Amino acid sequence: MRLMTIVDIPPGERLSSDVVRVYILKKFPLGVDKNVIVYELNIIGMGSDGFYCYENSIAHQSKLDCSVFTEPRVQGELYWSFSFIFTSNETLKDVEVTIEGKPLL
């Protein structure tokens, strides 16, 4: 599953926004440079296979908004979005994760 590849979540882990946020922060700790994140996401395959990111700047805050679809047979029809929020020095300040869709029961 693409989400598992992006954030190195072990198979069988029960997914939630909080769990995914923890794994994202393990891969990209607070304070990491924005260029490192963009480079790593490009290696993983940003811009292909249902995984997209775009830069967004609002009120002097730089963000990298990403989205990815899970494989329906694995987790249900889920759409994950996560926003990397950066400081004015372009280092990671926070990550926000949301989930939308209909999970399998």
N, C-alpha and C positions, 0 to 999 in steps of 0.2 A: 504494500500500500504506500502511495506517495507520501502521506503524512508521516508514517513511521520512518521513511527514509530521510525526510527533512530534519526531523528532530531526534532520531535514534531511540524511539520508544520500543522497548522489548515486546515481542509477540505475547499476547495474552494480557497485557496491561489494560485495565479498565480505563477507557478514555473519558476525560471531562476537560473542560476549559482550564481548570486549575492544574490538572496533571500535565496537560500539554504545555502550559506556561512554565512549569518547573523544568521540563525537559528542554524547552527552548533556552531557558536561562542556564542550564548545564552546558549546552552547546555554545551559547553566546552570552557569557557573563556580563553583568552590568559593567559599564566602562569600556567595553570593547569598541574599537573604531568601526564606524559605519562601512568603510571600504572593505574591511575583513568580512563583514556580514554579506555584503553584496557579492563579493568574490565567491564565498562559500555557496551562496544560493545559486549563483551562475553555474558552478560545478555540478550541483545537484540537478539542475535542469530548469531553472526559473524561465518562464515563458513558453513552456511546453507541457504536454501531458496533463492539462488541467491545473497547472500551478503557475500563478501569475502574481507579479508584484508591480507596484507603481509608487513613485515618490509623491509626497503630499506635504506641503508646507502651509500651516495655518497659525496665525498669531505668533510669528517668530519661533515656531516649533517645527522641526523637521521630522517627518514620519516616513516609514516605508511600509505601505499597506500591502499585505499578501493574502491570497486566497488559494484554497486547494479543495478538490472534491475527493471524498473517499470512494473506495470501490463498494458499490451497493451490497454485494454478496458478503462483505466482511463486516461492515459496521452499520448498514442501512444507508439510506440516501442522505449523506451528511455533507455540509459545506462548512469548512473551517475558515475563519479569517483571523489573521493576527497582524498586529501593528507594532513595528519596532519604533519606539519613540526615542529621539536623540536630543542631546544637549546642544547648546550653541556651538560647542567644539566638535560636534558630530561624533560623540561617543554615546553608547547605549545608556539610556536613562531608565527605560521601562519597556515592558511588552504587555500588550493587551490581547486576549484570545477570546473569540466568541465562536459559537457553534449554532448552526441552523439546520433544520431538516427533520427527517423522521427516522430515528434509530430503530434497528431491529430489536424486538423484545425477547 
